[in-house]
């Protein structure tokens, strides 16, 4: 089986990868997320915000590629733990700490 990180970089990221990278996503893609949410609030037509949604997606995918290049082992260990424990982060504090040390915000 390939690594959890490889699956995220080469395809659709799993929930465990997204949960493991959530703090990074919240920090690095904040501007894109805020613009998307503002668009959704201002216009109830979902079609009007497709470009903003694409920008959020691109930001997240770019960030995951960066994390994969800079700390693949730590991200994979953390995401694998999250997957094993059904995204219950309290069981993965050790892996989280190692990931955040290797790839600080």
Number of C-alpha atoms within 10 A of each C-alpha: 3 6 14 21 28 16 13 19 18 10 10 11 18 15 16 25 24 18 19 27 21 14 14 20 20 13 11 15 19 14 14 20 20 13 16 20 15 13 18 18 11 11 12 10 11 10 10 13 20 14 11 19 20 13 18 21 15 14 19 22 19 14 18 24 17 14 21 18 12 13 17 21 18 22 27 21 21 29 29 21 23 25 19 13 14 12 19 14 19 10 14 19 14 13 21 22 14 17 23 18 12 16 16 10 10
